[in-house]
Amino acid sequence: MNYRSIKNMNQIIREKLSILPKDFDLIVGVPRSGMLPANLLALYLNLPYTDIHSFINGYIYGSGERKQYFKKDSYKKVLVIDDSIGSGSALKKCKKELKPVIDKYQLEFCVIYASQECKNDADYFFEVIPTPRYFEWNIFNHPGLKNACFDIDGVLCPDPMNDQNDDGERYIDFITNAPALYLPSCKVGAIVTSRLEKYRPQTIQWLEKHGVKYDKLFMIDLPNMRARQMANNHAKHKANVYAEDKYDLFIESNFNQSLQINSLTNKPVFCTENFEMIYEYQSTIYNIKSGRSIPFLRKIALKFRNQLRMFAND
């Protein structure tokens, strides 16, 4: 599992900006994932930018205006940018869309992240990342979610406030009417929650209301909130499901639980508390007996992780 955040993207662009010639006149992003690196590159290179369809129709984004018309001879050398290349099919589609203007400009193509097999399909790439891979900007619409487990509170919807978490009428009102938070755009493998089994009807109703598709829904079969608090096995409950071979990603809201789930399964956990992917080596910073993260060791592990990434990018 390979994960890159928006912060990682920004960092690799700044570190390797020098690979790009400085004679480009315009940056063109491939909607929609390519618009993020297009914006960053335009800022760092002090160039105008636009999207493919606006470019074909002769528009760029101008300050103070949404779009600004430009003459076709205003720009000669154009950099077309996307976030990544995997199989190369998206790049082929992009080039096909640009056929109406391909003879009018000097077009060159760039991706931030490339697979080893297709890295040479683009004129420039910033980093080679093998699959499977997830990005912060596409993790909730990734086709791999069919093999993922999702927490509910703190992921699909916000956590309940203390006064809502009464195991009674206020809690029922919360789980019935909670606003949506991070909703997947495709079917997920399993919903795994610490909610009690007795709230299954309201939970299913909420999931249907918000169009969340899933194969299975796992809840805790205990009589009340106090029994759940006494058991204190939230992470173990989730890890027991995630341990099945068919699941390869867990999306969890709580950082400490993310560390526990990772420690119990040796599988990656994406934490929405900090939008970081928790890998196996990070489980060493967790003290399972105390049930608390160790800040000092956590800082060391995170520093070591960053050094590894910098070394890999060199």
C-alpha positions in Angstrom: 0.0 0.0 0.0 1.5 3.3 -1.1 -0.1 6.6 0.1 0.6 10.2 -0.7 -1.0 13.3 0.9 -1.5 16.7 -0.6 1.5 17.7 1.7 3.6 15.0 0.0 2.6 16.2 -3.4 3.5 19.8 -2.6 6.9 18.7 -1.1 7.9 16.6 -4.1 6.9 19.4 -6.5 9.1 21.9 -4.7 12.0 19.4 -4.3 12.1 18.5 -8.0 10.8 21.6 -9.7 14.1 22.0 -11.5 13.3 19.0 -13.8 11.0 21.3 -15.7 12.3 23.7 -18.3 11.6 27.3 -17.6 10.3 28.2 -21.0 6.7 27.0 -20.7 4.1 29.7 -21.3 1.0 28.0 -19.8 0.1 25.2 -17.4 -3.0 23.0 -18.4 -4.5 20.7 -15.8 -6.4 17.5 -16.5 -9.7 17.7 -14.6 -10.1 17.0 -11.9 -7.1 15.4 -10.1 -4.6 17.3 -12.3 -6.0 20.7 -11.4 -4.3 20.5 -7.9 -0.7 20.0 -9.2 -1.5 22.5 -12.1 -2.4 25.1 -9.5 0.8 24.5 -7.5 3.1 24.5 -10.5 1.5 27.7 -11.8 2.2 29.3 -8.5 5.8 28.2 -8.2 6.6 28.9 -11.9 4.5 32.2 -11.9 2.6 31.1 -15.0 -1.1 31.2 -15.9 -3.1 28.0 -15.8 -6.3 26.5 -17.0 -8.1 23.2 -17.6 -8.1 21.2 -20.8 -11.6 22.1 -21.9 -11.1 25.8 -21.2 -7.8 25.7 -23.0 -9.3 24.1 -26.2 -11.9 26.9 -26.1 -9.3 29.6 -25.7 -9.8 30.5 -22.0 -7.4 30.7 -19.0 -8.1 31.6 -15.3 -7.5 35.3 -14.8 -7.2 37.1 -11.5 -10.5 38.6 -10.5 -12.3 36.6 -13.1 -13.3 33.0 -13.5 -12.1 32.8 -17.0 -10.3 35.1 -19.4 -10.1 34.8 -23.2 -6.7 34.6 -24.8 -5.5 34.7 -28.4 -4.3 31.3 -29.7 -0.9 32.8 -30.5 -0.4 34.1 -27.0 1.1 30.9 -25.8 3.4 28.5 -27.7 4.8 26.0 -25.2 2.3 24.4 -23.0 2.7 21.9 -20.1 -0.2 19.5 -19.6 -0.2 18.1 -16.1 -2.0 15.2 -14.3 -1.6 13.8 -10.8 -0.6 10.3 -11.8 -0.2 7.7 -14.5 -0.9 4.0 -13.9 -1.8 2.1 -17.0 -1.4 5.0 -19.4 -5.1 4.9 -20.5 -5.9 8.3 -19.0 -3.0 10.0 -20.8 -4.1 8.5 -24.1 -7.6 9.9 -23.5 -6.1 13.3 -22.6 -4.1 13.4 -25.9 -7.2 12.4 -27.8 -9.1 15.3 -26.3 -6.3 17.7 -27.3 -6.3 16.7 -30.9 -8.2 19.9 -32.0 -5.3 22.0 -30.8 -2.3 19.6 -30.9 -0.8 21.3 -34.1 -1.3 24.8 -32.8 1.0 24.5 -29.7 4.1 22.7 -28.5 2.5 20.4 -26.0 4.5 18.4 -23.4 3.0 16.1 -20.7 3.9 15.7 -17.0 2.6 13.6 -14.1 3.6 13.9 -10.5 3.4 10.1 -9.7 4.1 7.4 -12.3 4.2 3.6 -12.3 7.5 2.0 -13.3 5.9 0.6 -16.4 4.5 3.8 -17.8 6.9 6.5 -16.4 8.3 7.1 -19.9 4.8 7.7 -21.4 5.0 11.3 -20.0 7.7 13.8 -20.8 8.3 14.5 -17.1 7.5 12.7 -13.9 8.3 13.6 -10.3 8.2 10.2 -8.5 7.7 6.5 -9.3 5.2 4.8 -7.0 4.1 1.2 -7.6 0.5 0.1 -7.1 -1.6 -0.4 -5.1 -1.6 3.3 -4.2 -4.0 5.8 -2.7 -3.9 9.6 -2.7 -5.5 12.0 -0.2 -7.5 13.6 -3.0 -9.0 10.3 -4.4 -9.2 8.0 -1.5 -13.0 8.2 -1.1 -13.6 7.4 -4.8 -10.9 4.8 -5.3 -12.1 1.5 -6.9 -10.1 -0.4 -4.3 -12.7 0.5 -1.7 -14.5 -2.6 -2.6 -11.9 -4.3 -0.3 -12.0 -1.6 2.4 -13.6 -1.4 5.8 -15.1 1.9 7.0 -15.8 3.3 10.4 -19.0 5.4 10.7 -18.7 8.1 13.4 -15.9 10.4 12.6 -15.7 9.1 9.0 -19.1 8.8 7.3 -20.5 11.3 9.8 -19.2 13.4 12.7 -18.8 12.0 16.1 -21.7 12.7 18.5 -21.3 15.5 21.0 -21.2 14.5 24.6 -24.7 15.6 25.3 -25.9 13.5 22.2 -24.2 10.3 23.4 -26.8 9.4 26.1 -27.7 5.9 24.7 -31.3 7.2 24.6 -33.5 9.6 22.7 -30.8 12.2 22.0 -28.5 9.5 20.6 -31.2 8.1 18.4 -31.9 11.6 17.1 -28.2 11.9 16.3 -27.7 8.7 14.4 -30.9 9.4 12.5 -30.1 12.9 11.5 -26.3 13.2 11.6 -24.8 15.2 8.7 -22.7 13.4 6.2 -18.9 13.8 6.4 -16.6 11.7 4.1 -18.8 9.7 1.8 -17.4 7.1 -0.6 -18.6 7.4 -4.2 -18.4 3.6 -4.8 -19.4 0.5 -2.9 -17.2 -0.5 0.1 -16.4 -3.9 1.4 -17.7 -3.5 5.0 -19.0 -0.9 7.5 -17.4 -1.7 10.9 -18.6 0.4 13.8 -18.6 0.4 17.5 -22.3 1.3 17.5 -24.5 -1.1 19.3 -26.5 -3.8 17.4 -29.8 -2.4 18.7 -29.2 0.7 16.6 -28.9 -1.3 13.4 -32.3 -0.1 11.9 -31.5 3.6 12.4 -27.9 3.1 11.1 -29.1 1.3 7.9 -31.7 4.0 7.3 -29.0 6.7 7.5 -26.7 4.8 5.2 -29.5 4.4 2.6 -30.5 8.0 2.9 -26.9 9.1 2.1 -26.4 6.5 -0.7 -23.6 4.6 1.1 -23.3 1.2 -0.6 -21.6 -1.7 1.2 -21.5 -5.5 1.4 -21.7 -6.0 5.2 -22.4 -4.0 8.3 -20.7 -5.1 11.6 -21.8 -3.7 14.9 -21.2 -4.6 18.6 -23.8 -7.0 20.1 -24.0 -5.7 23.7 -27.0 -4.5 25.6 -26.1 -0.9 26.4 -23.4 1.8 26.3 -22.1 1.0 29.8 -21.5 -2.6 28.7 -19.7 -1.4 25.7 -17.5 0.9 27.8 -16.7 -1.9 30.2 -15.7 -4.2 27.3 -13.5 -1.4 25.8 -12.8 -3.5 22.7 -13.5 -1.0 20.0 -10.2 -1.6 18.1 -10.3 -5.3 18.7 -13.8 -5.6 17.3 -12.7 -3.7 14.2 -9.5 -5.6 13.8 -11.3 -8.9 14.0 -13.2 -8.0 10.8 -10.3 -6.4 9.1 -8.1 -9.4 9.6 -10.0 -11.3 6.9 -7.9 -11.7 3.8 -10.4 -10.0 1.5 -9.9 -6.6 3.2 -6.7 -4.5 2.6 -7.6 -1.1 4.0 -9.4 0.2 7.1 -10.6 3.8 7.3 -10.8 4.9 10.9 -11.5 8.2 12.6 -9.5 7.8 15.9 -5.7 7.9 15.8 -5.2 5.7 18.9 -7.6 3.1 17.5 -5.9 3.3 14.1 -2.6 2.4 15.8 -4.3 -0.5 17.6 -6.0 -1.9 14.5 -2.7 -1.7 12.6 -0.9 -3.4 15.4 -3.4 -6.2 15.6 -3.6 -6.8 11.9 -0.3 -5.6 10.4 -2.4 -3.9 7.7 -2.5 -0.3 6.7 -5.1 2.0 8.4 -6.1 5.4 7.0 -6.9 7.8 9.8 -9.2 10.7 9.2 -8.1 12.4 12.4 -4.9 13.5 10.6 -5.4 12.1 7.1 -2.3 9.9 7.4 -1.8 6.3 6.5 -0.7 4.1 9.5 1.8 1.4 8.4 3.2 -1.6 10.3 6.3 0.2 11.6 4.2 2.8 13.4 2.6 0.1 15.6 5.9 0.1 17.5 5.0 3.5 19.0 1.8 2.2 20.6 1.6 0.7 24.1 -1.2 -1.8 24.0 -1.2 -2.3 27.8 -1.8 1.3 28.6 -4.0 1.9 25.6 -2.2 5.2 24.9 0.1 6.5 22.2 3.6 7.4 23.3 4.3 10.9 22.1 8.1 10.7 22.4 8.3 7.5 20.4 5.7 8.7 18.0 7.8 11.8 17.2 10.8 9.6 16.6 8.9 7.2 14.3 7.3 10.1 12.3 10.8 11.7 11.9 12.2 8.3 10.8 9.3 7.9 8.3 9.9 11.4 6.8 13.6 10.6 6.4 12.8 7.4 4.6 10.5 9.3 2.2 13.2 11.9 1.5 15.7 9.1 0.9 13.3 7.3 -1.5 12.7 10.5 -3.4 16.4 11.3 -4.0 
